[in-house]
Amino acid sequence: MEGFTQAAIHLDLGNEKNVFTPYCFRFVPLIKNKNMHQERIEAIKREIAKADAGNPEELEAYRINYISKKSVVGELFAAMRDIPNEQKRAYGQLVNEVKQLAEEKFQELIEKVNSSASKSKSTDLDLTLPPSNIHVGGVHPLTATRQRIIEIFERIGFNLSEGPEIEDDWHNFTALNFPENHPAREMQDTFFLEKNPDIALRTHTSSVQVRVMENQKPPIRTLSPGRVFRNEAISARAHCIFHQVEGLYVDENVGFADLKNTLYHFAKEMFGKETKVRFRPSFFPFTEPSAEIDISCQLCGGKGCNVCKGTGWVEIGGSGMVDPNVLENCGIDSKRYTGFAFGMGIERIAMLKYQIKDLRLFTENDVRFLKQFRSMV
Ligand SMILES: [Zn+2]
């Protein structure tokens, strides 16, 4: 048996006529293909005859199935290349018939869908109904407040500067006169990403001021708004993520009077002409002398209420003359130049301006809260 098989194979391979005559192999598949094509074409014809569409979506589905290039009819055309030449003509005729059938049906369905659409339009449309509301979005109150602050300072010559939210120890602490183990460092609970060398989420935007002073020569007048991070429990008055805006003015002969006048101007522009400003002595490592900035309470006009805890004043930020050490750390000659700096919480300003009682509302994304600010631009 084994010998016989081998001999047969040998015979086949040796018989050139058998091996290389193409029709010997092609003939059977051709007949089979022809029948298969016919059956397929008949099936598609039946499908087209039964097809229906009651709305534009179904009409589009029909178009994709039977009219588009990638439709079943398209595939029939694409199959033309596999049909032997002598059968191409007959096959082509059949396929063209299908195509025509599909297109006629398509026109029929278009008319059907159009007429049903116009019917429903004429019955459903009530011109006396009031128009439906157009929902207009708005800017977030913090964005609006930040923008307003920038506008006020831009008009008096401050430019805008930004810096990274992930800072090294030098820009966030050391250059700003926070020596190692200085108690002031403990005033700010910091999110450290790496220790030795320390990399942290910045605890204030003062780090941007350091970067500006390192890279620019006085006169410097810049405003740096941005997001800051402190490891604090979230409550109505505190959050671990909030926004600050800091201002810096460094030039020859800049004095405390310039600081006061700049902040008077800001308070009146932001909160109204009647607003009073008061400075309270304070301490920050990077300014000397330092002062807290209070404005007269917007709610009671200075008479005393819950918001101002009966004092008539509310704090909006801190300020002071830039410590000469900080200027020197940033490569600025402290004998020739002086400067002032101030910082405010954007949330705090927004809460005072719009009388918002809970800081958490800013980040809860409650549309009932947010849509109250829709009219602001
Ligand atoms: Zn008050």
Residues whose N, C-alpha, C, O or C-beta is under 5 A from the ligand:
A	BS01	ZN	C297 L299 C300 G304 C305 V307 C308 G312
